[in-house]
Amino acid sequence: QVQLVESGGGLVQPGGSLRLSCAASGSIFSANVMAWYRQAPGNQRELVAVVTTGGGTDYADSVKGRFPIFRDNAKNTLYLQMNSLKPEDTAVYYCYANIWGATKAYDYWGQGTQVTVSS
């Protein structure tokens, strides 16, 4: 069983930056995929950025070039560097991981961290 705990959210002005962290209680070395999702009020949860075991990344068009995702396996932590923030980036951000257990892979979610972009 792995627990994911996000941190780093808060209130920031448009154009500002935040770095989200997702600390895993266990090793993420065997994680197939780790990702950040977000959900704004009234909207469905959407994929923001994903990083694979091999280090490949992919991004939603809305954040491409602004929100690099990276993982530190030694620290069992996933990051999302959020730059040039816009009001439409306001949402609860969730960390996700798909991690191998003894015989199969399991999905894990964090509890979410609020990001509010407003002047």
Salt bridges, closest charged atoms under 4 A:
GLU46 OE2 - ARG38 NE 2.68
ASP61 OD1 - LYS64 NZ 3.17
ASP89 OD1 - ARG38 NH1 3.01
ASP89 OD2 - ARG66 NH1 2.87
